[in-house]
C-alpha cells in the first residue's frame, strides 16, 4: 500500500514538474493572434538565419481560415503563415 501511494505521488510530482505550460492559447482577438504569430515568425526566421545566414526567408503572418487551418503558403510574391481564429473555423 505504501509503495502504491509513493508511486502515485512520484508520478504526480514528475508529471507536473516536466510539463510545458502555455503550449496552446485560444485567441478571441484577431489582433493578438497575428501579433503573437509575428513574434513567433521573427524568432523562427532568426533561428533559420543562425543555421544558414545566406538564406533569404521572408514570411508574413496573416489571419486566414481557408482552405486549411494553420498552414504555410509559399506561392506568390509574399510568403504567408496563415493562422485562424478557432470560432471562425467551427
Residue pairs with C-beta under 8 A, 6 or more apart in sequence:
25 36
26 86
27 33
27 36
27 85
27 86
28 85
28 87
30 63
30 85
33 63
33 83
33 85
34 61
34 62
34 63
34 83
37 61
37 81
37 83
38 61
40 61
41 59
41 60
41 61
41 81
44 59
45 57
45 58
45 59
48 55
48 57
49 55
49 57
58 78
58 79
59 72
59 79
59 80
59 81
60 78
60 79
60 80
60 81
61 80
61 81
61 83
62 80
62 81
62 82
62 83
63 82
63 83
63 84
63 85
64 80
64 82
64 83
64 84
65 84
65 85
65 88
65 89
68 82
69 84
69 89
70 81
70 82
70 83
70 84
71 81
71 82
72 79
72 80
72 81
72 82
73 79
73 80
73 81
73 82
